[in-house]
Amino acid sequence: MKYLNEKQVSEMTGIAVQTLRNWRHFGKGFPYHKIGRCIRYNEQDVISYMDGKKITTADFWKYGESPAEKLLSAVESTQRAI
C-alpha cells in the first residue's frame, strides 16, 4: 500500500494542491488520512475515485448501443405505444 502527500496527488491527477485543500475542508474529493498535521492519500483510493468519475463517451460504444441509446430507444418505443 502506497501513501501519497498532497503534492504527489496533485502531480498525479493535475488537480491543484489548493483544490485538494478546499475539497478536504468541504468534505469532498478523495478519501484521505490525517496523522497529526500530515495529510496522506492512499494511492489506490485516488485511482478508484478517478475511475469512478470516468465519463464514457460514444466512441467507447463502437460495438452496439450505449446504455443511453438503449434508454432512449425504450422511451421512444413506449411513447409510440401510448
C-alpha positions in Angstrom: 0.0 0.0 0.0 1.5 3.3 -1.1 0.5 6.7 0.5 0.9 10.0 -1.2 1.1 13.5 0.1 -1.0 16.3 -1.5 1.8 17.4 -3.8 2.1 13.9 -5.2 -1.6 13.6 -5.7 -1.7 17.0 -7.4 1.1 15.9 -9.8 -0.6 12.5 -10.4 -4.1 14.0 -11.1 -3.4 17.5 -12.3 -5.6 18.9 -9.6 -4.2 21.9 -7.8 -3.0 21.5 -4.2 -5.3 24.3 -3.1 -8.2 22.5 -4.7 -7.4 19.4 -2.7 -7.3 21.5 0.4 -10.6 23.1 -0.4 -12.2 19.7 -1.1 -11.0 18.4 2.3 -12.4 21.5 4.0 -15.8 20.9 2.4 -15.8 17.1 2.8 -15.4 16.4 -1.0 -12.9 14.7 -3.2 -10.6 11.8 -2.4 -10.6 9.9 0.9 -7.6 10.8 3.0 -5.8 10.1 6.3 -4.8 12.7 8.7 -2.0 11.8 11.1 -1.3 14.8 13.3 -1.0 17.6 10.8 0.1 15.3 7.9 -2.4 14.5 5.2 -1.9 11.3 3.2 -3.9 9.7 0.4 -3.9 6.0 -0.4 -2.8 5.7 -4.0 -5.4 3.1 -4.8 -8.1 5.3 -3.3 -7.1 8.1 -5.6 -7.1 5.8 -8.6 -10.5 4.3 -7.6 -12.0 7.7 -7.1 -10.8 8.9 -10.5 -12.1 5.7 -12.2 -15.5 6.3 -10.5 -15.6 9.7 -12.1 -14.9 8.4 -15.6 -17.4 9.5 -18.3 -17.8 7.1 -21.1 -18.1 8.7 -24.5 -20.0 7.5 -27.6 -16.7 6.4 -29.1 -16.4 3.8 -26.4 -19.5 2.1 -27.6 -18.4 1.2 -31.1 -20.0 -2.2 -31.0 -23.7 -1.9 -30.2 -25.8 0.7 -28.4 -24.6 2.6 -25.5 -26.8 2.5 -22.3 -28.1 6.0 -23.1 -29.1 4.9 -26.6 -30.9 1.8 -25.2 -32.8 4.0 -22.7 -33.7 6.5 -25.5 -35.0 3.6 -27.7 -37.0 2.2 -24.8 -38.6 5.6 -24.1 -39.4 6.1 -27.8 -41.0 2.7 -28.1 -43.1 3.4 -25.0 -44.2 6.7 -26.4 -45.3 5.1 -29.7 -47.3 2.5 -27.8 -49.3 5.2 -26.0 
